[in-house]
Amino acid sequence: MNTEALHKYLSAVESKQVTLGHHDCVRFVVEALYVGFDRDYRAQLEYWDRRSAVVRLRRAGGLRNAASDAFGHEVPKKKLVPGDVAYLEIPQATLGLILPGYIAMKVGHTIHRVDFRAIDFGWKT
């Protein structure tokens, strides 16, 4: 894990408002994986704005299915480690990045630290 690069990325996106298709939970996780863990899932996004993001989510059948398309099969939380992706429904479906000691989740203008016990499953990256 490249802690310094990841910290810089998290600081840079902290104040950006979540906007579907531009600065959403999927892009947050995918970019953090690329910067902090050298894992590149950017090609799997298959969208570039709000309209194409809505089409992509509808085609997949929702966020959970779209994440499975990008990251593979779901695994239980006991198999997840830092650098993996978590699925949360707090207060709506969203993705978070598992980091040492917490899950980073982008909501509104803030990156929240969510307790690992809040999830049931996620995806290995």
N, C-alpha and C positions, 0 to 999 in steps of 0.2 A: 504494500500500500504506500502510495506517495502522499504522505500526510501533508506536506507543505503545499503541493499543487491542489489537493482536495480542499484544504482550508481556504486557499485563495479563491477557488471556484465558489465555495459556499458563501464566502463574504461578498463576492461579486453579484450573486443572484439573490441574496437575502432580501433586498428591498424591491425586487421586481414583482409586480402583481402577477398572480397566476392567471393565464389567459389560454384557453384551449387552442391548441395548434401552434402556439408560440412559446410560452413559458408555462407549460403544464407539468403534471406530476411525472408523465412518461419521459418528457425531455429532460426534466431535472435529474431523474435516475440515470438515464442513458448517458448524459453528459458527465455526471459524477463518476460513473463507472469508467468512462473513457479517460478522464483527467486523473482520477485517483487510483485506478486499478489497472489501467492499460487494457481494458476490455471494450471492444468496439461493437456496439449494437446499433449504431446510427443508421445503417442501411435498412434495418428492419422497421424504422418508424413509418415509412411510406406515406407521410403527409408533410405539408409545409405551411398550412394555414388552417383557420377554423373550419372552413367548409370541407377541406380534404380530411381533416381529423374526424369530423362527424361521419363522413362517408366510411372512413377506415374502421371506426368503432361499430357502426351499424353492420358493415360487412362481416366483421369478426363476431358480432353478437354481444358486444360489451367490452369493458376494460379488462375483465378477467381473462376472457378468451383472446383478446388482442395481446395481452402480456404472455399468455401461453404460446401464441404464435411466434413471438419474438424470443422468449427465453427458454422455451421447452416445457417439459412436464412439471406440474406442481409437485412440491415436496413438503412434508410436514416441517414445522418450525424447528424441531429437534435436529434436523439435518442442515440448517442454515447457519452460515458464518458471515463475518464481515466481508462485504463485497457482493453479497447476494441481495436479491430483491424481495421485499415483503409486500403482501397485499393486506390492506387495512380497509375497514369500513367505518371510519371516524371522521365526520358524521356521514360521509358518503364514500363510495369506492375510490380508493387512491392507492398509489404505489409509494413505497419508501425504500431508502437504501439502508441496509444493515451496516452499522458501524460499531466499533468496539464499545459496548455498554449501552447502546441505544439505536433507535431507528430514526434516520433523518427523513422528515416528511415536509414537503413544501405546500403551505396553505396560505392563500392571500399574499401578504407582504412578508411572511415570516417562515423560517425553517423551524419546525417544531421537533423537539426531542421526544420520541414516543417510547414507552417502555416495551421491551421485547415481548412481555406477556400479553400484549394487546393483539397479537397476530396468531393465526392458526396455521398458515402455510405461506409459501413463497416460491421462488425459483432460484436454482443454483446458476451462478454465472461463471 
